[in-house]
Amino acid sequence: MSDYLVRGLGFNGSVRAFAVDSTKTVGEAQRRHMMWPTASAALGRAMTGGVMLGAMLKGEDKVTIKFEGGGPVGVLLVDSNAKGGVRGYVSNPQTHFELNQQGKLDVRRAVGTTGMMSVVKDLGMRDNFTGQTPIVSGEIAEDFTYYFATSEQVPSSVGLGVLVDTDNSILAAGGFIIQLMPNIDDETITQIEEHLAGIEPVSHMIQRGLSPEQILEAVLGEGNVQILDKMPVNFECNCSKDRFATAILGLGKKEIQDMIDEDGMAEAQCHFCLETYHYSKEELESFINELQL
């Protein structure tokens, strides 16, 4: 089954809820970047959180999420949109460590805890919305939770998980976000906290075959969730040869002439999907001609 995300309400509209199965999407990122397990878990969690954050937007809005924690995996960068498209990469995809004391992939060690998480929302207006919060955990889910509480003033609970197989492929990936609305009462909060304390890791739920709808029921309790809609989720990159050509034109005539003189051609590779675009000597010469017009 293809990946998808659901949006819902809980407890008569006092809770906003999202859940996603992102297994194939994270698997595509792992395959493209040949990531090792700890890097896969880190980027997979960030992409899963990112696609749910994107689902909170509308229309053509987009969001970019960056983790710079000072750890050996380097920078994690995720782009997502309001339609379920998401892409991401890490600086050092071949990062892996022994399991931590809890027997889990040591994402905290890979990401680090001495930097910042930044969120930039492109809402189609003159100025983008930018929020930046310290990385408090390095485990990604807790950092999303802290971001929502601090930067957006929305009390939230975020669960993210990635299971990696022995051949480095992705067995399961998914997550949920529960956000409390201002009209919620203390009794409902206590009920949600009790459910959250008793659930299994979200990646195990995905591996057992639970759907995003069933994950929300596990988190909020059966009968407490109203599903509003669902949408497909996929690894989506908007790079193209024309986009990179525009970037090359921006370098100016001298830089392009240097490419012709030194290599007789040029190539550009997308950080997100690793697609490589080639430009012949004739194409580069046409760029110079275009700049001279």
C-alpha positions as CSV (number, residue, x, y, z in Angstrom):
1,M,0.0,0.0,0.0
2,S,1.2,3.5,-0.8
3,D,2.1,5.9,2.0
4,Y,-0.5,8.3,3.2
5,L,-1.4,10.8,5.9
6,V,-4.6,11.4,7.8
7,R,-5.9,14.5,9.5
8,G,-8.4,14.4,12.2
9,L,-10.0,15.9,15.3
10,G,-10.3,14.3,18.7
11,F,-12.6,14.7,21.7
12,N,-15.2,16.9,19.9
13,G,-12.7,19.2,18.3
14,S,-10.5,19.9,21.4
15,V,-7.6,18.0,19.8
16,R,-6.0,18.3,16.3
17,A,-4.4,15.1,15.1
18,F,-2.2,13.9,12.3
19,A,-0.7,10.4,11.6
20,V,1.3,9.1,8.6
21,D,2.8,5.9,7.3
22,S,5.9,7.1,5.6
23,T,7.7,3.7,5.0
24,K,8.1,3.9,1.2
25,T,8.9,7.6,1.3
26,V,11.7,7.2,3.8
27,G,12.8,4.0,1.9
28,E,13.2,6.1,-1.3
29,A,15.5,8.6,0.6
30,Q,17.5,5.7,2.0
31,R,17.9,4.1,-1.4
32,R,18.9,7.3,-3.2
33,H,21.5,8.3,-0.5
34,M,22.6,4.8,0.4
35,M,22.1,5.7,4.0
36,W,23.3,3.6,6.9
37,P,20.9,2.8,9.7
38,T,21.5,5.6,12.2
39,A,21.4,8.3,9.5
40,S,18.2,6.7,8.1
41,A,16.5,6.9,11.4
42,A,17.5,10.5,11.9
43,L,16.5,11.7,8.4
44,G,13.4,9.4,8.4
45,R,12.1,10.9,11.6
46,A,12.8,14.4,10.3
47,M,11.0,13.7,7.0
48,T,8.1,12.1,8.8
49,G,7.7,15.1,11.1
50,G,8.2,17.4,8.2
51,V,5.5,15.9,6.0
52,M,3.0,16.3,8.9
53,L,4.1,19.9,9.4
54,G,3.6,20.5,5.7
55,A,0.1,19.0,6.0
56,M,-0.8,21.9,8.4
57,L,-0.2,24.3,5.5
58,K,-2.6,25.2,2.6
59,G,-2.4,25.5,-1.2
60,E,1.0,26.0,-2.6
61,D,2.6,26.7,0.8
62,K,6.0,25.0,1.6
63,V,8.1,24.5,4.6
64,T,11.9,23.9,5.1
65,I,13.1,22.3,8.3
66,K,16.8,22.2,9.2
67,F,18.5,20.4,12.1
68,E,22.1,21.5,12.9
69,G,22.9,19.7,16.1
70,G,26.7,19.5,15.8
71,G,26.7,15.7,15.5
72,P,28.6,13.6,13.0
73,V,25.6,13.1,10.7
74,G,25.9,16.9,9.9
75,V,23.0,19.0,8.7
76,L,19.5,17.4,8.2
77,L,17.4,19.3,5.7
78,V,13.8,18.6,4.8
79,D,11.4,20.3,2.4
80,S,7.7,19.5,2.4
81,N,4.5,21.0,1.0
82,A,0.8,21.0,1.7
83,K,0.1,18.2,-0.7
84,G,2.1,15.4,0.9
85,G,5.3,15.9,-1.1
86,V,8.6,15.7,0.9
87,R,12.3,15.4,0.3
88,G,15.4,15.4,2.5
89,Y,19.1,14.8,2.8
90,V,21.8,14.6,5.4
91,S,25.4,15.8,5.1
92,N,26.9,12.4,6.0
93,P,24.5,9.6,5.0
94,Q,27.0,6.9,5.9
95,T,26.7,7.5,9.6
96,H,26.1,4.6,12.0
97,F,26.8,3.7,15.6
98,E,26.2,0.8,18.0
99,L,22.7,0.7,19.5
100,N,22.2,2.9,22.6
101,Q,21.5,1.7,26.1
102,Q,17.8,1.3,25.3
103,G,18.7,-1.0,22.4
104,K,17.7,1.6,19.8
105,L,19.5,3.4,17.0
106,D,21.5,6.2,18.6
107,V,19.9,9.1,16.7
108,R,20.8,11.6,19.5
109,R,24.5,10.8,19.2
110,A,24.3,11.2,15.4
111,V,22.4,14.5,15.4
112,G,24.0,16.1,18.4
113,T,22.4,18.5,20.9
114,T,24.4,21.7,20.7
115,G,22.6,23.5,17.9
116,M,19.3,24.7,16.5
117,M,16.2,23.5,14.7
118,S,14.9,26.0,12.3
119,V,11.6,26.1,10.4
120,V,11.0,28.4,7.5
121,K,7.5,28.5,6.1
122,D,7.0,29.9,2.6
123,L,3.3,31.1,2.7
124,G,3.4,32.9,-0.6
125,M,3.8,36.3,1.1
126,R,6.6,38.8,0.9
127,D,8.3,37.6,4.1
128,N,8.6,34.0,5.1
129,F,7.7,32.8,8.6
130,T,10.8,31.7,10.4
131,G,11.0,29.9,13.8
132,Q,14.1,28.7,15.5
133,T,14.5,26.7,18.7
134,P,17.4,24.9,20.4
135,I,17.8,21.2,19.8
136,V,16.7,19.8,23.2
137,S,17.1,16.1,22.6
138,G,18.6,15.2,19.2
139,E,16.0,12.4,19.0
140,I,13.9,14.6,16.5
141,A,10.4,14.0,17.9
142,E,11.1,15.8,21.2
143,D,12.7,18.6,19.2
144,F,9.5,19.0,17.1
145,T,7.5,19.0,20.3
146,Y,9.6,21.7,21.8
147,Y,9.4,23.7,18.6
148,F,5.6,23.6,18.5
149,A,5.3,24.6,22.2
150,T,7.9,27.4,22.0
151,S,7.7,28.9,18.5
152,E,4.0,28.3,17.7
153,Q,2.7,28.2,21.3
154,V,0.7,25.0,20.6
155,P,1.1,22.2,23.2
156,S,1.8,19.1,21.2
157,S,2.9,15.5,21.5
158,V,5.0,14.1,18.6
159,G,5.8,10.5,18.0
160,L,8.2,9.5,15.2
161,G,9.8,6.2,14.4
162,V,11.9,4.3,11.8
163,L,12.8,0.6,11.8
164,V,15.8,-0.4,9.6
165,D,16.3,-3.9,8.3
166,T,19.6,-5.8,8.3
167,D,20.3,-4.9,4.6
168,N,19.8,-1.1,5.5
169,S,16.4,-0.9,3.8
170,I,13.5,0.6,5.7
171,L,11.1,-1.9,7.4
172,A,8.7,0.7,8.8
173,A,8.4,4.5,9.3
174,G,5.7,6.7,10.5
175,G,4.5,9.1,13.1
176,F,1.8,11.2,14.7
177,I,1.3,14.7,16.0
178,I,-1.4,15.5,18.6
179,Q,-2.1,19.2,19.3
180,L,-4.2,20.5,22.1
181,M,-6.7,23.3,21.3
182,P,-7.4,26.1,23.7
183,N,-10.9,24.7,24.6
184,I,-9.6,21.4,26.0
185,D,-10.4,20.5,29.6
186,D,-8.1,19.0,32.2
187,E,-9.9,15.6,32.2
188,T,-9.3,15.2,28.5
189,I,-5.7,16.1,28.9
190,T,-5.3,13.4,31.6
191,Q,-7.0,10.8,29.4
192,I,-4.6,11.6,26.5
193,E,-1.6,11.4,28.7
194,E,-2.7,8.0,29.9
195,H,-3.0,6.7,26.4
196,L,0.3,8.2,25.3
197,A,2.0,6.5,28.3
198,G,0.8,3.1,27.3
199,I,1.3,3.0,23.6
200,E,4.1,1.1,21.8
201,P,6.6,2.8,19.5
202,V,4.9,4.1,16.4
203,S,7.4,2.3,14.1
204,H,6.3,-1.0,15.8
205,M,2.6,-0.1,15.1
206,I,3.5,0.5,11.4
207,Q,5.4,-2.8,11.2
208,R,2.4,-4.6,12.7
209,G,0.2,-3.3,9.9
210,L,-1.7,-0.5,11.8
211,S,-3.0,2.2,9.5
212,P,-2.6,5.9,10.3
213,E,-6.3,5.9,11.3
214,Q,-5.6,3.0,13.8
215,I,-2.5,4.8,15.1
216,L,-4.7,7.8,16.1
217,E,-7.2,5.5,17.7
218,A,-4.3,3.9,19.7
219,V,-3.1,7.3,20.7
220,L,-6.4,9.0,21.6
221,G,-8.6,5.9,22.4
222,E,-11.2,4.1,20.3
223,G,-14.2,6.3,19.5
224,N,-12.4,9.6,20.3
225,V,-11.2,10.3,16.8
226,Q,-13.0,11.9,13.8
227,I,-11.0,11.5,10.6
228,L,-11.3,14.6,8.4
229,D,-9.4,13.6,5.3
230,K,-6.4,11.6,4.0
231,M,-3.8,12.3,1.3
232,P,-1.0,10.4,-0.4
233,V,2.6,11.0,0.8
234,N,5.7,10.5,-1.4
235,F,9.3,11.5,-2.0
236,E,9.0,14.4,-4.3
237,C,11.8,16.5,-5.7
238,N,11.2,19.6,-7.8
239,C,14.6,19.9,-9.3
240,S,15.0,20.0,-13.1
241,K,17.6,20.7,-15.8
242,D,15.9,24.1,-16.4
243,R,16.2,25.1,-12.7
244,F,19.9,24.3,-12.6
245,A,20.3,26.2,-15.9
246,T,18.9,29.3,-14.2
247,A,21.4,28.9,-11.4
248,I,24.3,28.6,-13.9
249,L,23.1,31.7,-15.7
250,G,23.3,33.5,-12.4
251,L,27.0,32.7,-12.2
252,G,27.7,35.2,-15.0
253,K,29.7,35.0,-18.3
254,K,33.1,34.7,-16.8
255,E,32.3,31.7,-14.6
256,I,30.5,29.9,-17.5
257,Q,33.4,30.6,-19.8
258,D,35.8,29.1,-17.2
259,M,33.7,26.0,-17.3
260,I,34.0,25.8,-21.0
261,D,37.8,26.4,-20.9
262,E,38.5,24.0,-18.1
263,D,36.1,21.1,-18.7
264,G,34.3,21.7,-21.9
265,M,31.1,21.0,-20.1
266,A,29.3,21.2,-16.7
267,E,27.3,19.0,-14.5
268,A,25.1,19.8,-11.5
269,Q,23.7,17.3,-8.9
270,C,20.7,17.8,-6.7
271,H,21.4,17.4,-3.0
272,F,18.0,16.0,-2.3
273,C,17.5,13.3,-5.0
274,L,21.1,13.0,-6.3
275,E,19.8,13.4,-9.9
276,T,22.7,14.7,-12.1
277,Y,22.2,17.1,-15.0
278,H,24.8,17.5,-17.8
279,Y,25.4,20.6,-19.9
280,S,27.4,20.4,-23.1
281,K,29.8,23.0,-24.4
282,E,27.2,24.1,-26.9
283,E,24.6,24.6,-24.1
284,L,27.1,26.6,-22.0
285,E,27.9,28.8,-25.0
286,S,24.2,29.4,-25.5
287,F,24.0,30.6,-21.9
288,I,26.7,33.1,-22.6
289,N,24.9,34.3,-25.7
290,E,21.7,34.7,-23.7
291,L,23.5,36.8,-21.1
292,Q,24.9,39.1,-23.9
293,L,21.4,39.9,-25.3
